[in-house]
Amino acid sequence: MNQGKLLVFSAPSGSGKTTIVRHLLKQEDLNLEFSISCTTREPRGEEVHGKDYYFISLDEFKKHIKAEDFVEWEEVYRDNFYGTLKSEVERIWAKGKNVIFDIDVAGGLRIKSKFKQETLAVFVKPPSIDELKIRLKKRSTESDDKINMRIAKASVELATAPQFDTIIKNYDLDVAKVDAYNLVKEFVNR
């Protein structure tokens, strides 16, 4: 099997990583395909099964854990699991493409530790915790309690930034998109 590159984008919720990843996916010269994660949470907004996530039951997720089907997985919040199936990475590599992940910090670091040479791990840093809270409230997809949980987790996640290969500061989204494109282009062409 032709093994491509792995491009991990991690950050606290609201940092802009999803917007940056969507931008990169539109750049045909990068030969990227999005890795669809499994999750036990309910879809938000207009999320689509098989496009944004594979929405599966908690029991099904636990069966995959037991069978060691995941490259990485994490219980992000109580009974709220996320993970990347090995079959998803293999599916994308079989197409001769590079895999791009929009993934939580712990999962991103696990992928980097398993595939050191093939992975570029990028941390997207927001301007501040206050700005994160504003962005999450603007989404209008979660309760104040959920937003407060995400903000509390963000402080811990920000402390992991030095463990990534590189940090993109998303103070200006247009600049962050250009920085991300240049980093990814250089890495995939190595």
C-alpha positions, 0 to 999 in steps of 0.5 A, spaced: 500 500 500 502 506 498 503 510 504 501 518 504 503 523 509 498 525 515 497 532 517 494 533 524 490 539 525 489 540 533 486 546 537 481 547 543 474 548 540 473 555 537 480 556 535 479 556 527 482 549 525 476 546 522 476 552 517 483 552 516 482 544 514 476 546 510 481 551 506 486 546 505 482 541 502 480 545 497 487 546 495 488 540 489 495 541 489 496 538 496 492 531 494 488 531 501 482 527 503 479 528 510 479 523 515 472 522 518 472 521 525 467 516 529 463 519 535 458 517 540 455 525 540 449 527 537 450 531 530 450 538 531 447 543 526 447 541 519 453 535 520 452 529 516 453 522 517 459 519 513 461 526 511 463 530 518 463 524 522 461 517 523 455 518 528 455 511 532 453 508 538 457 508 545 456 500 545 459 500 537 464 505 539 466 500 545 466 494 540 471 498 536 476 499 542 476 492 544 477 490 537 483 495 536 480 498 530 482 505 532 489 508 530 487 513 536 481 514 540 479 519 546 473 519 551 473 527 550 467 528 555 464 523 559 461 518 555 463 522 549 468 518 545 471 520 538 476 516 534 480 514 528 479 508 525 485 504 522 480 503 516 479 510 514 486 512 514 488 505 509 482 507 505 485 514 504 492 512 503 489 506 498 487 512 493 494 515 493 492 521 498 495 524 504 490 524 510 488 530 513 485 530 521 481 535 524 482 532 531 483 534 538 489 535 542 490 528 545 488 524 539 493 528 534 499 527 539 497 519 539 497 519 531 504 523 531 507 518 536 505 512 532 507 515 525 513 520 527 516 520 520 509 521 516 506 526 520 506 533 521 502 535 527 500 543 527 497 546 533 492 552 531 493 557 537 487 562 538 488 569 540 486 568 547 481 564 552 476 570 551 476 570 544 475 562 544 469 564 548 466 569 544 467 564 538 463 558 541 457 563 543 457 565 536 456 558 534 449 557 537 450 550 537 451 548 545 449 550 552 453 555 556 454 549 560 458 545 554 461 552 552 464 553 559 466 545 559 470 547 553 473 553 555 476 549 562 479 544 557 482 549 552 487 552 558 489 544 558 490 544 551 493 550 550 499 547 555 500 542 550 502 546 544 509 545 544 509 538 543 506 539 536 511 540 530 509 547 529 504 552 532 500 557 527 497 563 531 490 564 528 489 571 530 488 573 523 484 567 519 487 569 512 494 569 514 493 563 518 490 560 512 496 562 508 501 559 513 497 553 514 498 552 506 505 553 506 507 548 511 503 543 508 505 544 501 512 543 504 511 537 508 507 533 502 513 535 497 518 532 501 
